[in-house]
Amino acid sequence: MRMKVMIGALALLGSALAAQAGPTLDAVKARGILKCGVSGEAPGFSAPDSKGQMAGLDAGICRAVAAAVLGDPAKVEFVPTNTQTRFPTLQSGEIDLLSRTSTMTFTRDTSLGLLFAPPVFYDGQGLLVAKKLGVKSAKELSGATICVNPGTTTELNLADYFRANKMEFKPVVIESLDQVRSTFFSGRCDVITDDRSTLASNRTLAPNPDDFVILPETISKEPLAPVVRQGDDQWLTIVRWTVYALITAEEMGITKANADEKKASGTPEMQFLLGKDEAASKGLGVKSDWALQAIKAVGNYGELYAASVGDGSPLKLPRGINELWTKGGLMYAPPVR
């Protein structure tokens, strides 16, 4: 009998601890606004659309988290950051979440007081050149002048690649992504290097995109993921499972258009994800329909990808390794049960 009482008490204690709100969630709820750090000048990821609204994959993650926590994807304040300010802005508490094409690395995950949520885009570094340069391979770039952002994995990978291939280059280090683009398009550097997705984004902004080509080499791994501060496990859990909910929704065939229907009459697994079980979300500290709200805000992962960087966007990037695991890609979510 005493053992049963002890087990019951431990279960209640675990439930109480799981439901305890963390400081970031408390702050977001009290403010009624999610402060989300983005680039603000990266089409396909975060940049104003024709109506002046922030749009793109990174912006969509911000809206999905706001919808999950506050029930409204519009309750986001987008805070522009560059490669130098993005991590300090998060460390200082000026933003609640960083969603800005940031590569997860060992050093960043262990030395900055920050933690990475699951990757939302698997990328790799490439090089963009003008066709008139007549270059077909990165191995032909010895002596080239290359535009690059400082304080990035891009800068380090570039140096490693040229050193490994016994080549030299002249770096032109510029903080602003917009200035990097304008410097390159004006012909003041031969090459611009960044994540291949960013290069595709940059190319769409060229005076004549057909004048430029991304070289075939991919010189690094770049898993791009949202970032939060260390020390608030609950907030990391919310962001993590918001990403997983979008991936799971695509696996299950739940879309922005049919999410309400699937909650009412879908499979038990669908109904569980979408909040039919009122008690299931207590450990997150949010309402039971958190995943439903996130999916209705931005669609499932496939819908968000297509609208931001895929077939429904100017970038038209193929899914490739960003396909679901069931289709040979890397997008995989743990079971929601």
C-alpha positions as CSV (number, residue, x, y, z in Angstrom):
1,M,0.0,0.0,0.0
2,R,2.8,2.4,1.0
3,M,4.5,1.7,-2.4
4,K,1.3,2.6,-4.3
5,V,1.0,5.8,-2.4
6,M,4.6,6.7,-3.2
7,I,4.2,5.9,-6.9
8,G,1.0,8.1,-7.0
9,A,2.8,10.9,-5.2
10,L,5.7,10.8,-7.6
11,A,3.3,10.8,-10.6
12,L,1.6,13.9,-9.3
13,L,4.9,15.6,-8.6
14,G,6.1,14.8,-12.1
15,S,2.9,16.1,-13.6
16,A,3.2,19.3,-11.5
17,L,6.8,19.9,-12.6
18,A,5.9,19.2,-16.3
19,A,3.2,21.8,-16.2
20,Q,5.3,24.5,-14.5
21,A,5.8,27.5,-16.8
22,G,9.2,28.6,-17.8
23,P,10.4,32.3,-17.8
24,T,10.3,32.7,-21.6
25,L,6.8,31.3,-21.9
26,D,5.7,33.5,-19.0
27,A,7.2,36.6,-20.6
28,V,5.7,35.9,-24.1
29,K,2.2,35.3,-22.6
30,A,2.4,38.4,-20.4
31,R,3.6,40.5,-23.3
32,G,1.1,39.0,-25.8
33,I,3.8,39.1,-28.5
34,L,6.6,36.7,-29.6
35,K,9.8,38.6,-30.3
36,C,11.5,36.7,-33.1
37,G,14.9,37.5,-34.5
38,V,15.2,37.1,-38.3
39,S,17.4,38.4,-41.1
40,G,14.6,40.5,-42.7
41,E,16.5,40.7,-46.0
42,A,16.7,37.1,-47.2
43,P,13.9,36.3,-49.7
44,G,12.5,32.8,-49.2
45,F,13.5,32.8,-45.5
46,S,12.6,36.2,-44.1
47,A,12.0,39.3,-46.2
48,P,9.0,41.7,-46.7
49,D,6.6,40.5,-49.4
50,S,4.7,42.8,-51.8
51,K,2.4,43.8,-49.0
52,G,5.2,44.6,-46.6
53,Q,4.6,41.5,-44.5
54,M,7.6,39.4,-43.3
55,A,7.5,36.2,-45.3
56,G,9.6,33.1,-45.8
57,L,10.5,29.8,-44.1
58,D,12.1,31.4,-41.0
59,A,9.3,33.9,-40.7
60,G,6.8,31.0,-40.9
61,I,8.5,29.2,-38.0
62,C,8.1,32.4,-35.9
63,R,4.4,32.5,-36.8
64,A,3.9,28.8,-36.1
65,V,5.4,29.3,-32.6
66,A,3.3,32.4,-32.0
67,A,0.2,30.5,-33.0
68,A,1.1,27.5,-30.8
69,V,1.7,29.7,-27.7
70,L,-0.6,32.7,-28.2
71,G,-3.2,31.2,-30.6
72,D,-2.5,33.9,-33.2
73,P,0.2,33.9,-35.8
74,A,0.0,37.7,-36.2
75,K,1.3,38.2,-32.7
76,V,4.9,38.3,-33.7
77,E,7.4,41.2,-33.6
78,F,10.1,40.5,-36.2
79,V,13.5,41.9,-35.1
80,P,16.0,42.2,-37.9
81,T,19.5,40.9,-37.0
82,N,22.7,40.4,-39.0
83,T,25.3,37.7,-38.7
84,Q,27.2,39.7,-36.0
85,T,24.2,40.6,-33.8
86,R,21.9,37.6,-34.1
87,F,23.4,35.5,-31.2
88,P,24.1,38.5,-28.8
89,T,20.5,39.7,-29.4
90,L,19.2,36.3,-28.2
91,Q,21.7,36.0,-25.4
92,S,20.7,39.4,-24.0
93,G,17.0,38.6,-23.9
94,E,16.0,41.1,-26.6
95,I,14.2,38.3,-28.5
96,D,12.5,35.1,-27.4
97,L,13.5,33.0,-30.5
98,L,16.1,33.3,-33.2
99,S,14.9,32.0,-36.6
100,R,17.6,33.2,-39.0
101,T,19.3,30.6,-41.3
102,S,21.6,29.7,-38.4
103,T,23.8,26.6,-38.7
104,M,23.9,24.2,-35.8
105,T,27.5,23.5,-34.9
106,F,29.2,21.9,-31.9
107,T,30.8,25.1,-30.8
108,R,27.7,27.2,-31.0
109,D,25.7,24.6,-29.2
110,T,28.2,24.3,-26.3
111,S,29.8,27.7,-25.8
112,L,27.2,30.4,-26.4
113,G,24.7,29.6,-23.8
114,L,22.2,28.8,-26.5
115,L,20.5,25.6,-27.7
116,F,19.3,24.7,-31.2
117,A,15.9,23.3,-32.0
118,P,15.5,20.7,-34.8
119,P,16.8,21.8,-38.3
120,V,14.1,23.3,-40.5
121,F,16.3,23.3,-43.6
122,Y,19.3,21.1,-44.5
123,D,21.7,23.1,-46.7
124,G,25.3,23.3,-47.8
125,Q,27.6,26.1,-48.7
126,G,28.1,27.0,-52.4
127,L,29.6,29.6,-54.6
128,L,27.8,32.0,-57.0
129,V,29.7,33.5,-60.0
130,A,28.9,35.6,-63.0
131,K,28.7,33.4,-66.2
132,K,31.0,35.8,-68.0
133,L,33.8,34.7,-65.6
134,G,33.8,31.4,-67.6
135,V,34.2,29.3,-64.4
136,K,32.7,25.8,-64.3
137,S,34.1,24.6,-60.9
138,A,35.2,26.0,-57.6
139,K,38.6,24.4,-58.2
140,E,39.1,27.1,-60.9
141,L,38.8,30.0,-58.4
142,S,42.4,30.4,-57.1
143,G,43.1,34.1,-56.8
144,A,39.5,35.1,-56.9
145,T,38.0,38.0,-54.9
146,I,35.2,36.6,-52.7
147,C,32.4,38.4,-50.8
148,V,31.5,36.8,-47.5
149,N,29.7,37.7,-44.2
150,P,31.9,37.8,-41.1
151,G,31.4,35.7,-38.0
152,T,29.8,32.9,-39.9
153,T,30.5,29.2,-40.6
154,T,30.5,30.4,-44.2
155,E,33.7,32.4,-43.6
156,L,35.5,29.4,-41.9
157,N,34.4,26.9,-44.5
158,L,35.6,29.1,-47.3
159,A,39.1,29.3,-45.7
160,D,39.2,25.6,-45.0
161,Y,38.2,24.7,-48.6
162,F,40.8,26.9,-50.3
163,R,43.5,25.7,-47.9
164,A,42.6,22.0,-48.5
165,N,42.8,22.6,-52.2
166,K,46.0,24.6,-52.1
167,M,44.4,27.7,-53.5
168,E,44.4,31.4,-52.5
169,F,41.6,33.9,-52.5
170,K,41.0,37.6,-51.5
171,P,38.2,37.9,-49.0
172,V,35.9,41.0,-49.0
173,V,34.2,40.8,-45.6
174,I,30.9,42.7,-45.4
175,E,28.4,42.6,-42.5
176,S,25.2,43.4,-44.3
177,L,23.7,40.7,-46.6
178,D,22.2,43.5,-48.8
179,Q,25.6,45.1,-49.1
180,V,27.3,41.8,-49.9
181,R,24.8,41.4,-52.8
182,S,25.2,44.9,-54.1
183,T,29.0,44.6,-54.0
184,F,28.9,41.3,-55.9
185,F,26.4,42.5,-58.5
186,S,28.4,45.6,-59.1
187,G,31.4,43.5,-60.0
188,R,33.6,44.4,-57.1
189,C,34.1,40.8,-56.2
190,D,34.3,37.7,-58.5
191,V,32.4,35.3,-56.2
192,I,29.8,35.4,-53.4
193,T,29.7,32.4,-51.1
194,D,26.9,31.4,-48.7
195,D,24.4,28.6,-48.1
196,R,23.2,27.4,-51.5
197,S,19.6,28.4,-50.6
198,T,20.8,31.9,-49.8
199,L,22.7,32.0,-53.1
200,A,19.5,31.0,-54.9
201,S,17.7,33.8,-53.0
202,N,20.4,36.3,-53.9
203,R,20.3,35.3,-57.6
204,T,16.6,36.2,-57.8
205,L,17.5,39.8,-56.8
206,A,20.1,40.2,-59.5
207,P,19.4,42.7,-62.3
208,N,19.5,39.8,-64.7
209,P,19.4,36.4,-62.8
210,D,20.4,34.5,-65.9
211,D,23.8,36.2,-65.9
212,F,24.8,34.2,-62.7
213,V,25.3,30.5,-61.9
214,I,25.8,28.5,-58.7
215,L,28.8,26.3,-59.1
216,P,28.2,22.5,-58.6
217,E,30.4,22.0,-55.5
218,T,28.8,21.9,-52.0
219,I,31.7,22.6,-49.6
220,S,30.0,22.1,-46.2
221,K,27.0,20.8,-44.2
222,E,24.7,23.5,-43.0
223,P,21.7,22.3,-40.9
224,L,19.7,25.5,-40.3
225,A,17.7,25.6,-37.1
226,P,15.9,27.9,-34.7
227,V,17.8,28.9,-31.6
228,V,16.8,29.6,-28.0
229,R,18.6,30.4,-24.7
230,Q,19.9,27.7,-22.4
231,G,18.2,27.3,-19.0
232,D,14.6,27.2,-20.1
233,D,13.8,23.6,-21.0
234,Q,10.1,24.2,-21.4
235,W,10.6,26.9,-24.1
236,L,13.0,24.6,-26.0
237,T,10.4,21.9,-25.8
238,I,7.7,24.2,-27.2
239,V,9.8,25.3,-30.2
240,R,11.1,21.7,-30.8
241,W,7.6,20.2,-30.9
242,T,6.2,23.0,-33.0
243,V,8.7,22.1,-35.7
244,Y,8.0,18.4,-35.2
245,A,4.2,19.1,-35.4
246,L,4.6,20.7,-38.9
247,I,6.7,17.7,-40.1
248,T,4.2,15.2,-38.5
249,A,1.3,16.9,-40.1
250,E,2.8,16.5,-43.6
251,E,3.4,12.8,-42.8
252,M,-0.2,12.4,-41.8
253,G,-1.7,14.4,-44.7
254,I,-2.9,17.2,-42.4
255,T,-3.0,20.5,-44.2
256,K,-3.9,24.1,-43.4
257,A,-7.2,23.5,-45.2
258,N,-8.3,20.2,-43.6
259,A,-6.8,20.5,-40.1
260,D,-10.2,21.2,-38.4
261,E,-11.8,18.3,-40.2
262,K,-9.0,16.0,-39.2
263,K,-9.4,17.0,-35.5
264,A,-13.0,16.1,-35.6
265,S,-12.9,12.9,-37.7
266,G,-9.3,11.9,-38.4
267,T,-7.5,8.9,-37.0
268,P,-6.8,8.7,-33.3
269,E,-3.2,9.8,-34.0
270,M,-4.4,12.8,-35.9
271,Q,-6.9,13.8,-33.2
272,F,-4.2,13.4,-30.5
273,L,-1.8,15.7,-32.4
274,L,-4.6,18.3,-33.0
275,G,-5.7,18.5,-29.4
276,K,-8.7,16.4,-28.9
277,D,-7.1,15.1,-25.7
278,E,-7.4,18.1,-23.4
279,A,-4.7,16.8,-21.0
280,A,-2.1,15.9,-23.6
281,S,-0.6,19.4,-23.8
282,K,-0.3,20.2,-20.1
283,G,3.4,19.5,-20.1
284,L,3.9,22.2,-22.7
285,G,2.0,24.8,-20.7
286,V,-0.1,25.8,-23.8
287,K,-3.7,25.1,-24.9
288,S,-4.6,21.7,-26.2
289,D,-5.0,22.9,-29.8
290,W,-1.4,24.3,-30.0
291,A,-0.5,22.1,-32.9
292,L,-3.8,22.7,-34.7
293,Q,-3.2,26.5,-34.5
294,A,0.4,26.2,-35.7
295,I,-0.6,24.1,-38.7
296,K,-3.6,26.4,-39.6
297,A,-1.2,29.3,-39.4
298,V,1.5,28.2,-41.9
299,G,0.4,24.8,-43.2
300,N,2.4,21.6,-42.7
301,Y,6.1,21.5,-43.4
302,G,5.6,20.7,-47.0
303,E,3.2,23.6,-47.5
304,L,5.5,26.0,-45.8
305,Y,8.5,24.8,-47.8
306,A,6.6,25.1,-51.1
307,A,5.3,28.6,-50.4
308,S,8.6,29.9,-49.1
309,V,11.4,28.3,-51.1
310,G,9.9,25.6,-53.2
311,D,7.7,25.4,-56.3
312,G,5.3,28.1,-55.1
313,S,8.2,30.6,-54.7
314,P,10.6,32.4,-57.0
315,L,13.4,30.3,-55.6
316,K,11.9,27.0,-56.7
317,L,14.4,24.9,-54.8
318,P,13.8,21.1,-55.0
319,R,13.0,19.4,-51.8
320,G,16.1,17.1,-52.0
321,I,17.3,16.1,-48.6
322,N,14.5,18.3,-47.1
323,E,12.0,15.7,-48.1
324,L,10.3,13.6,-45.5
325,W,12.2,10.5,-44.4
326,T,9.5,8.3,-46.0
327,K,10.6,9.8,-49.4
328,G,14.4,9.5,-48.9
329,G,14.9,12.9,-47.1
330,L,16.1,13.9,-43.7
331,M,12.8,15.4,-42.3
332,Y,11.9,13.1,-39.5
333,A,9.8,13.7,-36.3
334,P,9.6,11.5,-33.2
335,P,6.2,9.9,-32.6
336,V,3.5,12.3,-31.3
337,R,1.8,10.0,-28.8
